[in-house]
Amino acid sequence: MIWAGALMTTLGLCGIIYSIILVRRAKRDDLEDAVMRERLGKILPLNLAALFMSALGLMVVIVGIALA
């Protein structure tokens, strides 16, 4: 259970890093405000899902430690 939670946390962290990379690319492209909002609006669900997965993985790790 601990290893599964650690894997979930790692995958969530990778998703967060990937969304950071996407946002930095969008800012580097120097887009207009409307286009920037649209692109960031597409990245936001990925960021939230990765954050949720990471937090859920940490909860699984803590439950696994408590049960061990």
N, CA, C and O atoms as a CHARMM CRD file, in Angstrom:
* protein
*
  272
    1    1 MET  N      0.82500  -1.19000   0.00000 PROA 1      0.00000
    2    1 MET  CA     0.00000   0.00000   0.00000 PROA 1      0.00000
    3    1 MET  C      0.87300   1.25900   0.00000 PROA 1      0.00000
    4    1 MET  O      0.53800   2.25900  -0.63500 PROA 1      0.00000
    5    2 ILE  N      1.97500   1.19400   0.70700 PROA 2      0.00000
    6    2 ILE  CA     2.88000   2.35000   0.76100 PROA 2      0.00000
    7    2 ILE  C      3.48600   2.60700  -0.61400 PROA 2      0.00000
    8    2 ILE  O      3.59300   3.75300  -1.05000 PROA 2      0.00000
    9    3 TRP  N      3.88600   1.52000  -1.30000 PROA 3      0.00000
   10    3 TRP  CA     4.51700   1.69000  -2.61500 PROA 3      0.00000
   11    3 TRP  C      3.52600   2.20700  -3.65000 PROA 3      0.00000
   12    3 TRP  O      3.89200   2.99700  -4.52000 PROA 3      0.00000
   13    4 ALA  N      2.28000   1.76700  -3.56200 PROA 4      0.00000
   14    4 ALA  CA     1.25700   2.26400  -4.49000 PROA 4      0.00000
   15    4 ALA  C      1.02100   3.75900  -4.27600 PROA 4      0.00000
   16    4 ALA  O      0.88100   4.51600  -5.23700 PROA 4      0.00000
   17    5 GLY  N      0.97900   4.17600  -3.02000 PROA 5      0.00000
   18    5 GLY  CA     0.82100   5.60200  -2.72500 PROA 5      0.00000
   19    5 GLY  C      2.01400   6.42000  -3.18900 PROA 5      0.00000
   20    5 GLY  O      1.86400   7.53500  -3.68900 PROA 5      0.00000
   21    6 ALA  N      3.20200   5.85200  -3.01700 PROA 6      0.00000
   22    6 ALA  CA     4.40100   6.55500  -3.47500 PROA 6      0.00000
   23    6 ALA  C      4.39500   6.69500  -4.99700 PROA 6      0.00000
   24    6 ALA  O      4.81400   7.72300  -5.53000 PROA 6      0.00000
   25    7 LEU  N      3.92300   5.66600  -5.69300 PROA 7      0.00000
   26    7 LEU  CA     3.82000   5.73500  -7.15000 PROA 7      0.00000
   27    7 LEU  C      2.80400   6.78600  -7.57600 PROA 7      0.00000
   28    7 LEU  O      3.05300   7.55100  -8.50800 PROA 7      0.00000
   29    8 MET  N      1.66200   6.82700  -6.90100 PROA 8      0.00000
   30    8 MET  CA     0.64700   7.83500  -7.21500 PROA 8      0.00000
   31    8 MET  C      1.18300   9.24500  -6.98000 PROA 8      0.00000
   32    8 MET  O      0.95000  10.15100  -7.78000 PROA 8      0.00000
   33    9 THR  N      1.90000   9.41600  -5.88100 PROA 9      0.00000
   34    9 THR  CA     2.47000  10.72700  -5.57500 PROA 9      0.00000
   35    9 THR  C      3.48600  11.13100  -6.62500 PROA 9      0.00000
   36    9 THR  O      3.52000  12.28500  -7.05300 PROA 9      0.00000
   37   10 THR  N      4.31000  10.18800  -7.04000 PROA 10     0.00000
   38   10 THR  CA     5.32900  10.48300  -8.05500 PROA 10     0.00000
   39   10 THR  C      4.68700  10.85100  -9.38500 PROA 10     0.00000
   40   10 THR  O      5.11900  11.79900 -10.04100 PROA 10     0.00000
   41   11 LEU  N      3.66600  10.11500  -9.78300 PROA 11     0.00000
   42   11 LEU  CA     2.97400  10.43900 -11.03300 PROA 11     0.00000
   43   11 LEU  C      2.29300  11.80000 -10.95400 PROA 11     0.00000
   44   11 LEU  O      2.30100  12.55700 -11.92400 PROA 11     0.00000
   45   12 GLY  N      1.71100  12.10900  -9.81400 PROA 12     0.00000
   46   12 GLY  CA     1.10800  13.43000  -9.63200 PROA 12     0.00000
   47   12 GLY  C      2.13000  14.54400  -9.70300 PROA 12     0.00000
   48   12 GLY  O      1.87600  15.59900 -10.28400 PROA 12     0.00000
   49   13 LEU  N      3.28600  14.30500  -9.11000 PROA 13     0.00000
   50   13 LEU  CA     4.35600  15.30800  -9.16100 PROA 13     0.00000
   51   13 LEU  C      4.85200  15.50200 -10.58500 PROA 13     0.00000
   52   13 LEU  O      5.13800  16.62600 -10.99700 PROA 13     0.00000
   53   14 CYS  N      4.95400  14.41100 -11.34000 PROA 14     0.00000
   54   14 CYS  CA     5.34900  14.52700 -12.74700 PROA 14     0.00000
   55   14 CYS  C      4.32500  15.34600 -13.53100 PROA 14     0.00000
   56   14 CYS  O      4.69300  16.14400 -14.39200 PROA 14     0.00000
   57   15 GLY  N      3.03900  15.14900 -13.23300 PROA 15     0.00000
   58   15 GLY  CA     1.99800  15.93800 -13.89500 PROA 15     0.00000
   59   15 GLY  C      2.08700  17.40900 -13.54900 PROA 15     0.00000
   60   15 GLY  O      1.87400  18.26400 -14.40800 PROA 15     0.00000
   61   16 ILE  N      2.39900  17.71300 -12.30000 PROA 16     0.00000
   62   16 ILE  CA     2.54900  19.11100 -11.88400 PROA 16     0.00000
   63   16 ILE  C      3.74200  19.74500 -12.60100 PROA 16     0.00000
   64   16 ILE  O      3.65000  20.87900 -13.07200 PROA 16     0.00000
   65   17 ILE  N      4.84400  19.02800 -12.68500 PROA 17     0.00000
   66   17 ILE  CA     6.03000  19.54600 -13.38200 PROA 17     0.00000
   67   17 ILE  C      5.71900  19.75800 -14.85800 PROA 17     0.00000
   68   17 ILE  O      6.13600  20.75700 -15.44500 PROA 17     0.00000
   69   18 TYR  N      4.98000  18.81200 -15.46600 PROA 18     0.00000
   70   18 TYR  CA     4.60900  18.95200 -16.87100 PROA 18     0.00000
   71   18 TYR  C      3.72200  20.17900 -17.09200 PROA 18     0.00000
   72   18 TYR  O      3.88900  20.88900 -18.08300 PROA 18     0.00000
   73   19 SER  N      2.78900  20.43200 -16.18800 PROA 19     0.00000
   74   19 SER  CA     1.93700  21.60900 -16.34400 PROA 19     0.00000
   75   19 SER  C      2.73800  22.89800 -16.16100 PROA 19     0.00000
   76   19 SER  O      2.44600  23.90300 -16.80900 PROA 19     0.00000
   77   20 ILE  N      3.73800  22.87900 -15.29300 PROA 20     0.00000
   78   20 ILE  CA     4.61400  24.05000 -15.14300 PROA 20     0.00000
   79   20 ILE  C      5.36200  24.31000 -16.43800 PROA 20     0.00000
   80   20 ILE  O      5.50000  25.45600 -16.86600 PROA 20     0.00000
   81   21 ILE  N      5.84500  23.24300 -17.06200 PROA 21     0.00000
   82   21 ILE  CA     6.56000  23.39500 -18.33800 PROA 21     0.00000
   83   21 ILE  C      5.63500  23.97400 -19.40100 PROA 21     0.00000
   84   21 ILE  O      6.03900  24.84800 -20.16800 PROA 21     0.00000
   85   22 LEU  N      4.39700  23.49100 -19.44900 PROA 22     0.00000
   86   22 LEU  CA     3.44200  24.01000 -20.43600 PROA 22     0.00000
   87   22 LEU  C      3.14100  25.48800 -20.20600 PROA 22     0.00000
   88   22 LEU  O      3.03800  26.25200 -21.16700 PROA 22     0.00000
   89   23 VAL  N      3.00000  25.89600 -18.96300 PROA 23     0.00000
   90   23 VAL  CA     2.72700  27.30700 -18.66900 PROA 23     0.00000
   91   23 VAL  C      3.92500  28.17600 -19.03800 PROA 23     0.00000
   92   23 VAL  O      3.76100  29.26600 -19.58500 PROA 23     0.00000
   93   24 ARG  N      5.11900  27.69600 -18.73900 PROA 24     0.00000
   94   24 ARG  CA     6.31300  28.48000 -19.10100 PROA 24     0.00000
   95   24 ARG  C      6.44000  28.63500 -20.60500 PROA 24     0.00000
   96   24 ARG  O      6.84300  29.69300 -21.08900 PROA 24     0.00000
   97   25 ARG  N      6.09500  27.57200 -21.36100 PROA 25     0.00000
   98   25 ARG  CA     6.12100  27.67500 -22.82500 PROA 25     0.00000
   99   25 ARG  C      5.09400  28.68100 -23.31100 PROA 25     0.00000
  100   25 ARG  O      5.36100  29.45000 -24.23400 PROA 25     0.00000
  101   26 ALA  N      3.91600  28.68000 -22.69200 PROA 26     0.00000
  102   26 ALA  CA     2.87300  29.62200 -23.10100 PROA 26     0.00000
  103   26 ALA  C      3.29900  31.06200 -22.81800 PROA 26     0.00000
  104   26 ALA  O      3.04500  31.95400 -23.62800 PROA 26     0.00000
  105   27 LYS  N      3.94100  31.29100 -21.68200 PROA 27     0.00000
  106   27 LYS  CA     4.40100  32.64700 -21.36700 PROA 27     0.00000
  107   27 LYS  C      5.53700  33.07200 -22.28800 PROA 27     0.00000
  108   27 LYS  O      5.64500  34.24500 -22.64500 PROA 27     0.00000
  109   28 ARG  N      6.38000  32.12400 -22.67000 PROA 28     0.00000
  110   28 ARG  CA     7.50200  32.44300 -23.54300 PROA 28     0.00000
  111   28 ARG  C      7.02000  32.80900 -24.94700 PROA 28     0.00000
  112   28 ARG  O      7.66900  33.59600 -25.63700 PROA 28     0.00000
  113   29 ASP  N      5.88300  32.24400 -25.37900 PROA 29     0.00000
  114   29 ASP  CA     5.36000  32.52300 -26.71400 PROA 29     0.00000
  115   29 ASP  C      4.80700  33.93700 -26.84800 PROA 29     0.00000
  116   29 ASP  O      4.53700  34.38400 -27.96200 PROA 29     0.00000
  117   30 ASP  N      4.63300  34.65000 -25.73700 PROA 30     0.00000
  118   30 ASP  CA     4.17400  36.03900 -25.72800 PROA 30     0.00000
  119   30 ASP  C      2.88800  36.20100 -26.54400 PROA 30     0.00000
  120   30 ASP  O      2.85500  36.90700 -27.55100 PROA 30     0.00000
  121   31 LEU  N      1.84400  35.53400 -26.08500 PROA 31     0.00000
  122   31 LEU  CA     0.55900  35.52500 -26.78500 PROA 31     0.00000
  123   31 LEU  C     -0.32400  36.67200 -26.32600 PROA 31     0.00000
  124   31 LEU  O     -0.06700  37.31900 -25.31200 PROA 31     0.00000
  125   32 GLU  N     -1.37300  36.90200 -27.10500 PROA 32     0.00000
  126   32 GLU  CA    -2.35900  37.89500 -26.70300 PROA 32     0.00000
  127   32 GLU  C     -3.11900  37.37900 -25.48800 PROA 32     0.00000
  128   32 GLU  O     -3.08000  36.18900 -25.17700 PROA 32     0.00000
  129   33 ASP  N     -3.81000  38.28800 -24.80600 PROA 33     0.00000
  130   33 ASP  CA    -4.47600  37.94400 -23.54700 PROA 33     0.00000
  131   33 ASP  C     -5.52600  36.84800 -23.72600 PROA 33     0.00000
  132   33 ASP  O     -5.58400  35.91700 -22.92200 PROA 33     0.00000
  133   34 ALA  N     -6.34000  36.94200 -24.74700 PROA 34     0.00000
  134   34 ALA  CA    -7.40800  35.95600 -24.95600 PROA 34     0.00000
  135   34 ALA  C     -6.83500  34.57900 -25.27400 PROA 34     0.00000
  136   34 ALA  O     -7.32600  33.56600 -24.77400 PROA 34     0.00000
  137   35 VAL  N     -5.80900  34.54500 -26.09600 PROA 35     0.00000
  138   35 VAL  CA    -5.18600  33.27000 -26.46400 PROA 35     0.00000
  139   35 VAL  C     -4.47500  32.66900 -25.25000 PROA 35     0.00000
  140   35 VAL  O     -4.49800  31.45600 -25.04100 PROA 35     0.00000
  141   36 MET  N     -3.85000  33.52900 -24.46000 PROA 36     0.00000
  142   36 MET  CA    -3.16000  33.04600 -23.25300 PROA 36     0.00000
  143   36 MET  C     -4.17000  32.45400 -22.26400 PROA 36     0.00000
  144   36 MET  O     -3.92200  31.40300 -21.67400 PROA 36     0.00000
  145   37 ARG  N     -5.30500  33.13200 -22.08500 PROA 37     0.00000
  146   37 ARG  CA    -6.33900  32.60800 -21.18400 PROA 37     0.00000
  147   37 ARG  C     -6.86700  31.26100 -21.67000 PROA 37     0.00000
  148   37 ARG  O     -7.10700  30.35700 -20.86900 PROA 37     0.00000
  149   38 GLU  N     -7.04400  31.13200 -22.96600 PROA 38     0.00000
  150   38 GLU  CA    -7.53100  29.87500 -23.52000 PROA 38     0.00000
  151   38 GLU  C     -6.52400  28.74700 -23.28800 PROA 38     0.00000
  152   38 GLU  O     -6.90200  27.64400 -22.89300 PROA 38     0.00000
  153   39 ARG  N     -5.25900  29.02300 -23.53000 PROA 39     0.00000
  154   39 ARG  CA    -4.23500  27.99200 -23.34200 PROA 39     0.00000
  155   39 ARG  C     -4.09300  27.61600 -21.87100 PROA 39     0.00000
  156   39 ARG  O     -3.97300  26.43700 -21.53600 PROA 39     0.00000
  157   40 LEU  N     -4.10500  28.61700 -20.99600 PROA 40     0.00000
  158   40 LEU  CA    -4.00800  28.31600 -19.56800 PROA 40     0.00000
  159   40 LEU  C     -5.26100  27.60300 -19.06300 PROA 40     0.00000
  160   40 LEU  O     -5.18900  26.79900 -18.13400 PROA 40     0.00000
  161   41 GLY  N     -6.40200  27.89800 -19.67200 PROA 41     0.00000
  162   41 GLY  CA    -7.63100  27.20100 -19.31400 PROA 41     0.00000
  163   41 GLY  C     -7.58200  25.72600 -19.65200 PROA 41     0.00000
  164   41 GLY  O     -8.21700  24.91500 -18.97800 PROA 41     0.00000
  165   42 LYS  N     -6.83500  25.36500 -20.68900 PROA 42     0.00000
  166   42 LYS  CA    -6.66900  23.95700 -21.04900 PROA 42     0.00000
  167   42 LYS  C     -5.66700  23.25100 -20.13000 PROA 42     0.00000
  168   42 LYS  O     -5.75900  22.04000 -19.92500 PROA 42     0.00000
  169   43 ILE  N     -4.72600  23.99400 -19.58500 PROA 43     0.00000
  170   43 ILE  CA    -3.70000  23.40600 -18.71500 PROA 43     0.00000
  171   43 ILE  C     -4.23200  23.22200 -17.29400 PROA 43     0.00000
  172   43 ILE  O     -3.80100  22.30900 -16.59000 PROA 43     0.00000
  173   44 LEU  N     -5.15200  24.06700 -16.87000 PROA 44     0.00000
  174   44 LEU  CA    -5.66100  24.04300 -15.49800 PROA 44     0.00000
  175   44 LEU  C     -6.23100  22.68700 -15.06800 PROA 44     0.00000
  176   44 LEU  O     -5.91700  22.24300 -13.96400 PROA 44     0.00000
  177   45 PRO  N     -7.04600  22.00900 -15.87000 PROA 45     0.00000
  178   45 PRO  CA    -7.54600  20.69300 -15.42400 PROA 45     0.00000
  179   45 PRO  C     -6.42800  19.66700 -15.21800 PROA 45     0.00000
  180   45 PRO  O     -6.49800  18.85100 -14.30000 PROA 45     0.00000
  181   46 LEU  N     -5.41500  19.70600 -16.05700 PROA 46     0.00000
  182   46 LEU  CA    -4.27200  18.81400 -15.88000 PROA 46     0.00000
  183   46 LEU  C     -3.57000  19.09900 -14.56100 PROA 46     0.00000
  184   46 LEU  O     -3.20100  18.17900 -13.83000 PROA 46     0.00000
  185   47 ASN  N     -3.39000  20.36700 -14.26500 PROA 47     0.00000
  186   47 ASN  CA    -2.72000  20.75400 -13.03000 PROA 47     0.00000
  187   47 ASN  C     -3.52800  20.31300 -11.81300 PROA 47     0.00000
  188   47 ASN  O     -2.96400  19.78100 -10.85700 PROA 47     0.00000
  189   48 LEU  N     -4.83100  20.52700 -11.83900 PROA 48     0.00000
  190   48 LEU  CA    -5.67200  20.14200 -10.71000 PROA 48     0.00000
  191   48 LEU  C     -5.73300  18.62500 -10.54000 PROA 48     0.00000
  192   48 LEU  O     -5.72500  18.12800  -9.41400 PROA 48     0.00000
  193   49 ALA  N     -5.79500  17.89300 -11.64200 PROA 49     0.00000
  194   49 ALA  CA    -5.81900  16.43000 -11.55900 PROA 49     0.00000
  195   49 ALA  C     -4.49900  15.89900 -10.99600 PROA 49     0.00000
  196   49 ALA  O     -4.49500  14.97000 -10.18900 PROA 49     0.00000
  197   50 ALA  N     -3.39200  16.48400 -11.41800 PROA 50     0.00000
  198   50 ALA  CA    -2.09300  16.05600 -10.91200 PROA 50     0.00000
  199   50 ALA  C     -1.95700  16.38100  -9.42600 PROA 50     0.00000
  200   50 ALA  O     -1.40700  15.58500  -8.66500 PROA 50     0.00000
  201   51 LEU  N     -2.44700  17.52800  -9.01800 PROA 51     0.00000
  202   51 LEU  CA    -2.40500  17.89800  -7.60500 PROA 51     0.00000
  203   51 LEU  C     -3.26500  16.94700  -6.77200 PROA 51     0.00000
  204   51 LEU  O     -2.85900  16.52400  -5.69000 PROA 51     0.00000
  205   52 PHE  N     -4.44400  16.61600  -7.27500 PROA 52     0.00000
  206   52 PHE  CA    -5.32000  15.68900  -6.57600 PROA 52     0.00000
  207   52 PHE  C     -4.68400  14.30700  -6.46200 PROA 52     0.00000
  208   52 PHE  O     -4.75000  13.67600  -5.40700 PROA 52     0.00000
  209   53 MET  N     -4.06900  13.83700  -7.54500 PROA 53     0.00000
  210   53 MET  CA    -3.43600  12.52400  -7.52400 PROA 53     0.00000
  211   53 MET  C     -2.26700  12.48600  -6.55000 PROA 53     0.00000
  212   53 MET  O     -2.06800  11.49600  -5.84600 PROA 53     0.00000
  213   54 SER  N     -1.51000  13.54800  -6.51400 PROA 54     0.00000
  214   54 SER  CA    -0.38200  13.62100  -5.59600 PROA 54     0.00000
  215   54 SER  C     -0.85900  13.61700  -4.14000 PROA 54     0.00000
  216   54 SER  O     -0.29800  12.91500  -3.29900 PROA 54     0.00000
  217   55 ALA  N     -1.88300  14.39500  -3.85500 PROA 55     0.00000
  218   55 ALA  CA    -2.41700  14.44400  -2.48700 PROA 55     0.00000
  219   55 ALA  C     -3.03600  13.10800  -2.09300 PROA 55     0.00000
  220   55 ALA  O     -2.86800  12.64800  -0.96300 PROA 55     0.00000
  221   56 LEU  N     -3.74400  12.49300  -3.01700 PROA 56     0.00000
  222   56 LEU  CA    -4.34200  11.18600  -2.73900 PROA 56     0.00000
  223   56 LEU  C     -3.26200  10.13600  -2.48900 PROA 56     0.00000
  224   56 LEU  O     -3.41100   9.28000  -1.61700 PROA 56     0.00000
  225   57 GLY  N     -2.18700  10.20600  -3.24800 PROA 57     0.00000
  226   57 GLY  CA    -1.07500   9.28500  -3.04100 PROA 57     0.00000
  227   57 GLY  C     -0.44300   9.46200  -1.67400 PROA 57     0.00000
  228   57 GLY  O     -0.09100   8.48200  -1.01700 PROA 57     0.00000
  229   58 LEU  N     -0.29800  10.70000  -1.24600 PROA 58     0.00000
  230   58 LEU  CA     0.25800  10.93800   0.08800 PROA 58     0.00000
  231   58 LEU  C     -0.67200  10.40300   1.17600 PROA 58     0.00000
  232   58 LEU  O     -0.21000   9.89200   2.19600 PROA 58     0.00000
  233   59 MET  N     -1.98400  10.52100   0.95500 PROA 59     0.00000
  234   59 MET  CA    -2.93000   9.96800   1.92300 PROA 59     0.00000
  235   59 MET  C     -2.81800   8.44300   1.98400 PROA 59     0.00000
  236   59 MET  O     -2.88600   7.85900   3.06600 PROA 59     0.00000
  237   60 VAL  N     -2.64800   7.80400   0.84000 PROA 60     0.00000
  238   60 VAL  CA    -2.50600   6.35500   0.80000 PROA 60     0.00000
  239   60 VAL  C     -1.23800   5.92500   1.52600 PROA 60     0.00000
  240   60 VAL  O     -1.23800   4.91600   2.23100 PROA 60     0.00000
  241   61 VAL  N     -0.16100   6.68100   1.35800 PROA 61     0.00000
  242   61 VAL  CA     1.09000   6.37900   2.06400 PROA 61     0.00000
  243   61 VAL  C      0.86500   6.46300   3.58100 PROA 61     0.00000
  244   61 VAL  O      1.30400   5.58700   4.32700 PROA 61     0.00000
  245   62 ILE  N      0.19200   7.50300   4.02000 PROA 62     0.00000
  246   62 ILE  CA    -0.01800   7.67700   5.47100 PROA 62     0.00000
  247   62 ILE  C     -0.90300   6.55900   6.02000 PROA 62     0.00000
  248   62 ILE  O     -0.64200   6.04100   7.10500 PROA 62     0.00000
  249   63 VAL  N     -1.94600   6.18500   5.27900 PROA 63     0.00000
  250   63 VAL  CA    -2.79700   5.07700   5.71500 PROA 63     0.00000
  251   63 VAL  C     -1.98700   3.78100   5.75200 PROA 63     0.00000
  252   63 VAL  O     -2.12800   2.98500   6.68000 PROA 63     0.00000
  253   64 GLY  N     -1.15100   3.57200   4.75400 PROA 64     0.00000
  254   64 GLY  CA    -0.31000   2.38100   4.73100 PROA 64     0.00000
  255   64 GLY  C      0.65200   2.32500   5.89800 PROA 64     0.00000
  256   64 GLY  O      0.87300   1.25400   6.46300 PROA 64     0.00000
  257   65 ILE  N      1.22900   3.45700   6.27200 PROA 65     0.00000
  258   65 ILE  CA     2.13300   3.51200   7.42400 PROA 65     0.00000
  259   65 ILE  C      1.35400   3.23700   8.71300 PROA 65     0.00000
  260   65 ILE  O      1.83500   2.53200   9.60000 PROA 65     0.00000
  261   66 ALA  N      0.16100   3.79600   8.80300 PROA 66     0.00000
  262   66 ALA  CA    -0.63900   3.60100  10.02100 PROA 66     0.00000
  263   66 ALA  C     -1.06600   2.14600  10.17800 PROA 66     0.00000
  264   66 ALA  O     -1.16500   1.65100  11.30100 PROA 66     0.00000
  265   67 LEU  N     -1.31800   1.46400   9.08400 PROA 67     0.00000
  266   67 LEU  CA    -1.75100   0.07700   9.14700 PROA 67     0.00000
  267   67 LEU  C     -0.58000  -0.90200   9.31200 PROA 67     0.00000
  268   67 LEU  O     -0.78700  -2.05200   9.69900 PROA 67     0.00000
  269   68 ALA  N      0.61400  -0.46300   9.02900 PROA 68     0.00000
  270   68 ALA  CA     1.76400  -1.36700   9.09800 PROA 68     0.00000
  271   68 ALA  C      2.21000  -1.61400  10.51200 PROA 68     0.00000
  272   68 ALA  O      3.16800  -2.35400  10.73700 PROA 68     0.00000
